[in-house]
Amino acid sequence: MQISALYSIFQQYPSIQTDSRKLKAGDLFFALKGPNFNGNLFAKQALEAGAAYVVIDEPQSFEDARIISTKDVLTTLQELAKFHRQQFSIPFVAITGSNGKTTTKELVYEVLASIYKTYTTKGNLNNHIGVPLTILSVQKDAELAVIEMGANHQKEIESYCAYTLPTHGIITNCGKAHLEGFGGEAGVRKGKGELFDYLRAHEGTAFIMNDYPYLVEMSEGIREIKTYGTQHAEVVGQVANNEGLLKVEIMGDPVLNSIQTHLVGDYNLPNVLVAVAIGKYFKVPDDRIKTSLENYLPSNSRSQLVQIGTNKVVLDAYNANPTSMKAAIENFAKMEDSNKVLLLGAMMELGDESIAEHEALIALIHRYNWKAVVLVGGDFGKISQPYPYFTTSMEAREWLQSQAFEHAVLLVKGSRSMQMEKVLG
């Protein structure tokens, strides 16, 4: 079936589902498959549950006029997303980077949605399935779209750009994340830089953190560059107060002079600044920018400050890599409290550099005084270190409960697979 014909069906049935368990009557079911699942096996079940059509790439043992057969379901989904994208002439803002993608996406969305009909990535659906599904969720009334792109190997961002067709882009940073897949830090910059390569080739606009020389270099040749940073930028801001929740001062701006966020950590400063820069670029009134950023409440274990009894918890357990771990620990060390506890889960996807990076983290921890330090899982168990070590977050939770801390401040952080939020019960 031609994509144009499939798109006509999609216009009649604009709700797409890839999980037969969540299917509603009238959905289009795309039978995706992967290493541990095969949607083709649930085609009949999807039709019985009320699917308008099912898109498959394996033969079925039954006939039904509602079956659409393709060579590859995932490719078809991505081609459909591109066809849908081509129906819009609105700005599509793409966001990638090693750290801060989701928080930046959320802040940018809040600012833009204060005056524009804006669609964005739900949660962290930022992969080869999530990106096309996000594009296909953009409706006719859209004035702007904000698309988050995650990647763990080269050519991945390039592939997303091929059907997202971004007009504007942000690379939050390039740090030590997914080193195994990218082949080191240089590979990270090359892979994330594929977004800037696309903008450069298609006369797009890039927003860059001017404090990072590598982003300045990576953005050279792009038609329009807008800058933000702590100095020498179009939007200049600094941390005004980081005792607890981050407060940002925007220099030379009477309305945005002081922005009190609900985010923890001065490492969130660039995320706030780029949201201000994009708001100003798209002519969002300053008072709307300020209110949007001050009202945003982080969720999903990202830069959250949680009160549990007499204890405060900095919950940043959604993900971790050497760059974000270092920033979180250094920020935590700055907090004026002598009763500080570290609960850290191991970092993943670091390849041959994993042991060295975990050892470097231990060396960083040694530089500061803590009430207690607990390490959980992964390569923390393969290195020499003096702190209590547990295989799982559930074991660490038992330890934490036995300590009965009062009036303490805890930092909980680790890679997603460590599920460090479970330490809190």
Buried (B, 14 or more C-beta within 10 A) or exposed (E): EEBEEBBEBBEEEBBBBBEBEEBEEBBBBBBBBEEEEEBBBBBBBBBEBEBBBBBBBEEBEEEEEBBBBBEEBBEBBBBBBBBBBEEBEBBBBBBBBBBBBBBBBBBBBBBBBBBBBBBBBEEBBBBBBBBBBBBBBBEEEBBBBBBBBBBBEBEBBBBBBEBBBBBBBBBBBBBBBBBBBBBBBEBBBBBBBBBBBBBBEEEBBBBBBBBBEBBBEBBEEBEEBBBBBBEEBBBBBBBBEBEBBBBBBBEEBEEBBBBBBBBBBBBBBBBBBBBBBBBBBBEBEBEBBBBBBBEBEBEBBBBBBBEEEEBBBBBBBBBBBBBBBBBBBBBBBEBEEEBBBBBBBBBBBBEEBBEEBBBBBBEBBEEBEBBBBBBBBBBBBEBEBEBBBBEBBEBBBEBBEEEEBEEBBBBBBBBBEBBBBBBBE
